[in-house]
């Protein structure tokens, strides 16, 4: 009895669940990217700037750190971090692709033994895909550098991490990009044009049959005689 009751309840559950709407995995609505200035400065004189982007759009170049005005000279701008996360998870520059609504906060550091580091973006042959970017930090910092999006290319890594040295020449973050192979499409061969059929020859009209002479056929070699009247 208990097994039958359990089976009935499960049947009702699956029946109801089958009519629930399926949620789409990808949204077609635009995303909102917000950047907060944090406690040590402002962004163009404001505490927050907001940008609307389309799904899949590049957001790496949406914001320049040069727009940050420091309130105190003993600090410097280190980069960005996602709102609510620790400063050790900072990303410089912003993430490459918009995948959802996101909030970022400017990360600051206290000036100490300063140094600089350079981010480069090159293809497999060493050709630059964009101008190098230079940022500043302290010796011993470990910035997390995010890749930039370039259409038709795939980076060898999405993030690079390095401990900054006092020698700026050693602080190189180089992203190497490989071209994305495009599927090859074959063009169908042009079909041969059909040949024009030859015109058939008209049949000849047969000759009309000749009319035979109206003569009574006789046995060969005999002359017919007139029949005699019976007596």
Secondary structure, DSSP 8 states (H G I E B T S, - for coil): -HHHHHHHHHHHHHHHHTTS----SS--S-EEEEEE--SSEEETTBSEEEEEE-TT-B-TTS--GGGEEES-TTEEEEEEEETTS-GGG-BSS--SB--S-EEEEEEEEE-SSEEEEEEEEEETTS-BSS--EEEEEETT-EEEEE----TTEEES-SEEEEE--SSGGG-EEEEEEEE----------------------------------------TT----------
